[in-house]
Amino acid sequence: MDNIKTYSVKMGAAKCAVDLGDGSERGEYVGQDYILNKMGRPHRSISLMYCYYPYDEQWPARISQAMKDADISFQWDYPYDDYFTYKGGIGGDLSDEPFCYMREVRRHGQDVTLTLTMDPKLDDEHIIAIAKDLRTFGRLFLRVNHEATGNWFSFNKRASYQEVADFYCKVTKIMHEYAPNVKMILCIDGAKNKNDEHIEMEKEFAQAVRETDIFSVDKYMALHWGWPFDVAEKGGNSHSRSVVADVYDATKRSAQLFAKICDGKQKPMVMSEFNADGDVTGPYDQCEMVKEFTMRLKEENADWFNGFTFYQFRDRGRLGLEIQDANDPDVGIEQPVMKTYKEIIHDEYFMPSMTVGDEITLPCTLRWGSSEDAEGIAIPLHFEGDPHFCELYFEDDSNLMIEINGRWFYKSPQTKFVDLMPAFFENRLDGAKDITMKIFAPPASGENDLTAEDGMFNCYARIEKLPKIRILYTPVAE
């Protein structure tokens, strides 16, 4: 790639960010290479769900495994929540979950959203230890004790709603002091409909609304909450289905009421769990409901709404883009909603912004702040037509995310060859075309270097030379 001009490029926020849940009580974590290849692009953030109840006698075992012979008739009837267990904290192991997955997520150019249900009786020492665990992971979204106005999670059974709200404020204060890279997400019920004058339990949670960094609601337009202990049938009482317009209007009203509590300040508003349950809707109405909600955001140009998290990638029920194969948990069976979701996230409204700047020379230093704040390299390329081969060859151990023709690729430090041809399989060229390839450098270790002056918020990578590119327009032998 000698004599090819290079330019700076800045990646910024989408008009509406898309995040993805990966693992929960309903499904196991799926590796980021697989997800990237299925999606064709990274997400802003990957949501991981864990719990922390270190005072309990069964801890740190996952509670459904520790009590696998117990007579349980509802998902949340265990002593503590049936999420994967957070292995950090006091005396924790940072090589274990969720940190191994958090590093992989960040290496692939995405931020982490950590959902953490926690014992509301925890003392400051435990919370400070968690804050210190998270300091090296750049911008991180922390959702503590979500759906806090509900009654199903263990933390709501151990404390009053006011105590749960006060605990959230305590965690927020500690995170802001010890880990200012962490952005706190308060997830409560918000408004029930567009005419509400107050959010659910406003008296108890008003101060938490004022102190949080981000507002959030979880909205399932259809949900079978009796899973996996019963089957959703007509006339049953363990599932529900809403009208998409009503869910949209209630979400918008929630954002307005949250801002009202904050004297008019509109903090970022997200939906941390979003889907329509195929157990209730079947596979085709699920697609229609997901599409309708997201297109309402686009049509309104909803500047009051910052992003949603699709729950989730692979599920043992019907809340996934894939269903876990009952014969092999490592195999996912793609659902129709996968195609719908891919169309949504490849719409420009849901894509991160890209701004190409001035010409630069190599060597140069790239900065990674977050998936919404990164500085990379833009390389204009001319294609004579649809390629038969398009490949990159590297001589260094860089960790890179590469975009070309609308598709993203990951290059690990060990990788020396990247085949770019998948970028042209679904988006073939019908003639000559100029295409700009973009390269960014998220942290190779998945963590930031805190010894750097701004290391909590940024990491840097030195690029000495560009990879060699091989483009051919005909087969090697004919």
Summary of the structure (lengths in Angstrom):
residues: 478
radius of gyration: 22.9
end to end distance: 26.7
largest distance: 75.2
contacts: 1586
relative contact order: 0.16
helix: 26%
strand: 30%
